[in-house]
Structures are given as structure tokens and as C-alpha cells.
Amino acid sequence: MDRRDVVRALGLGGAALATGMARAAVAESAVQDSRPIVSRVALMDGRVVMALTIQGAGPYLFMLDTGAVVSIIDDVLAKSLKLDQRRSLVASGVGGPVTMPLYLARDVVFGGGARQRGVAFAGRDSGFGPDIRGALAAGMLTGADSDLDIEKGEWRTYPGGRPDRTGFFRIGDAIKTDVTGSSQLFGDATINGRRFRFLLDTGAPGGFSINRRSARELDLWNDTRPYAPVRPSGIGGQDNLARLVRSDVVEFGGARFERPLVMVRNGTTRDGVDGIIGLSVLRQFNLSTEVKARALWVQRHASPEPLRDRYGLSGLWLSGERDQVTIADVGTGSPAAAAGLKIGDHITGAPFPALLRTLSGPPGTEISLQIDRGGTPATVRVALAPYL
């Protein structure tokens, strides 16, 4: 579906019941029984999205971000809607801290279903992706017993508590309550037989990632293990260069993943958390929160999509702009390493955008690169190929 179809499907129709996305919203509800309040969601361009109307305007697409402690809105949209600006706040995430204005939006309707009288949004200039105007924080799931049912395309909240969860796998200690803002979701997973603690982040498009310190325990970061360089980014901008490596097995939520790619992060970390499990994994499950017990229940889809298994087939990471291009990293075991390319080599004779397009070619593509190494020109040929 294109953007118009998604908005039409998510934002129109349905009863606008007087409830919302967190504890304050549940208190507004007149429906204090076991019937859920249902709002619609969809997968679009690697995001879980919901259509919102704000103060009678819209609908606008927002993504669901369980890694966020505060909901975020495109600053341009906030100003066009003349939202009441209250103060500023500092939020931290991948890429570091960032200061954002805080707005109050009134009469917000979620996915044609739930309604909340007032919602706080932090303003951000950009970074949501095409057609997405903001992000909804983890409180969508951790403020009250809720389901994120990707198979049915529904977000359901239960003002009176969620009934039976037969067929689900229970993850204990999943909701951290002693926090400012929305409580995030956490869970354990094992990588190559060792257990680690992860933030469960639907706003992160990737799969499994782990910090460098924890990866060293698994011998996933060393000079001999093949890797593909990658640069993660988040609310604070770009982070340090990371590595995509091949692990043996990962187990999460009662499911087993054979030889998945794992990103080893080399930058922003947080105490008590070893890594992040992103939407590429979480989209394979229906999620259900039991807030009083601080538990998350997960149910793997009957026919889950395979994990993304994509990485740069050259093994190069480039930096620069226009005609000033420098090799920032060369993955161990990669075609670029086999061709003798090194960090610090300058690539000449081709603009940066054209180089990126060429290096994104399919397996078997042969590329001729003109390089300058310490003032000495040379021609190097690289054949793109899978190597992890």
C-alpha cells in the first residue's frame, strides 16, 4: 500500500472511544471492563505506523517506538498546528543527547479508535522517514495492559486488564517502572549460549545488536572475525562505526534463530543493557504487556518473515562528500580487503553518490576504483560477493 492507502485504512472509521495510551488515558475511559479499545496499525517501510488526528487535523502517520521514553512530533507539524509549547527537555539515545522543545497536543485520536485529551510531544526537526510525522513512545504498551498485534493490524488496550494469554511466552522483569517518562520494554536473549539483557525497540529497524564490551565476551569483535562495517544512527544523530558479524545461534521469546547477523555497536551504551532487539525481530511476534506484573508476553507468528540478511558486499565504508572520498573502514574477510584496499585510501575520479550506487550492486558486480595512497595512484578491482 502507498501512503494514502495506509492513512485511509488506519485513520478512518471506528468508534472514537474516550480512552488513550497510558495510565492517565485509562483513567479517562468510561469502559472499565475486559473489552479492549482497538486502534489500527500497519507495517510500512520497515516501521509499525498508526494514523493520528490531532486537534481535529490530519490524519498523520506516526511510528510506534518502544525504545522512546517520550513521544516525538515533527517540529514543523507542531508549529503548523500551533501546539502549546511548554518547555524544553533533554533526551538521550543512539548518537548522544539532544535538546528538544516540549509541546502539548489536545484531543488526539489513535488509529481511528482510542482518544486522549492531552498528549505531550517533544519536537524534532527530521529523521522519521518518508511520510512519517512523529513517534509514539513506549507508554503505548507499558502504560496499561496492551497488545501490539501485527498479524491483525491492531493495537488493543485493556482498561480492565488483559484476559488469558494462552500460547504466549512470558518474559519477566520486562517493564522498568522507576523512570521519568514512558517505561520501556526489556527482555533477555541468548547469543551463542550466553544470556544478555536487551532493550526491545520497535523504533530500531534492525535485528539483534550488542555493545562492544559484551561482544568481546563472545569473541565477536576481534581482528580476525569477518565483518561488514555499518554506521547506526538515532535520536542524537550518527553513532560510531559498528560491525555486522555472523553469530551461531540466538534464542529469544521461545524462538531460535540460526546464524543471524548481529550488529556490534562501538558507541553509545547504557548501564544494565547489553544491546537492542529491533523491529526486524519484533515484527515476527505479537506483543502483550501485563503492567502490574511488569511482564511482556510474546507469541511468534504462524508464518514469520525471515530476518533481514543484508549488508554491503564490498566490505567498504566511505566518508567524505562530492569528489573527496576516503575509505573509513574495510571489513575483515571482505572483497575490498582481498583487493588490498586500506583505511585512509582516497578514491578519486568518481563523485560520492555515484560510488555508493556502484557499491550497492548485486553479487558478481566488478568495480574498478581509482585510488590515491600517499600520493601514489593505483587502480584496484573489487568483485562484490557475500562473505559473512
Steps between C-alpha positions, in 0.01 A plus 500: 500500500614856437479777758144604407372142528665455840355825636155411367513153654635611838341834563138477392198334654463334837363635826707779657472364853607722786824330595868529422847356507621511862389510861348846472309392192365188666364718779306696236327189373141427586551141389640331812450137398682235301402631157806635316513836328629430150709728277650405165869463416693388193851415388631756252859540379639305794299688765187430704282802424173641631293789360429782749266793488616792716268780604268407214774508233652210311524207485880486534713186510700437820726200564489295819835527682528286814858621543381857562411644842317798349286531188644715223342719232644666191575853620362648178170319553484607866539863402248476215246356746589781745557255783561652842876496573566442870876464550805312371636159590819304442460149356779246457530213256721364224722787387494679837277757678286758322293796627141524369199727562205340680148554361152415628255367240130480583234256381721234339331200333711189442438280196130583477438356848647621828491866602701701752421855610862609533829353373851637554728495195865601471577685177764377256602645165525180294611139492174303502508379140272572203142601592546436876438807717598371842546212741284363783691405815515171689206604719274380221576150631625557855244752627223238516449137402525513121554286193697582189347249259687542173327200343156661539626856460372608842616677814265403781492643851309338787372748764381208715808280450591247232337154518663164423827487301502134400770427242723791605856488641550701821796738542535613861644828632421655162365839610721737700276725709749728683549731202410851387268484200374180339620166634689313230490130417789263575568130458772236516642312204789259464771539237712190442374363832571808717216707647484878455254780579344695210287806442203394283472786252238509223648833392831333405461348152776241539513162671741395777771737619738484794755739644871449445572415864251212502605389152856449621366235741380311192811573294282680246735802480858415411749552218431168326119464502340604167274805527319760291534861619182696569416829672190498726307819569231612741339795669838665562630448146764261371692272734849352463565241232371155599545148363255246361619150586355150464408328828428128545155508664278751683203400715227748594135472599498123470629520141837392359681696227777316315808698388344847509694818444577690820605864506784569744467863610807707580340813642212603723425252780279500809544336839331165549431441131721296267329582171185566299250269330336693218191474284650254252470245783205641696275513192502118508309504830176629646579690822279518810582688822393411855587827669441421869719190471755696289484215248499478121337209320605419143346270241689423182300525180390180331697595186767750608698688237869408490745740658663756275839371388636800315838667524744679270659243269819701448594525869574872459377794703568838339508852642517841335291695254488575127842411355682472836448135595706308757477137610394509868492124558569172320325188629716200585448219248330729248560537124645846570751353745590227249565771240747671733300814583586666831358753743611848395519428126347782291268407214527734204322550172142438616255708707384363834134427398610309189743291707226407747270389220775290343596334828133410561492273196409130498743212559742455211522871417861594421609851594813684393614760754760769449681558829771722637714361782755743638523683166535182295208428260379147430207310351332236717229257388242371747244226429190528720419173677338366820770431758338477844 
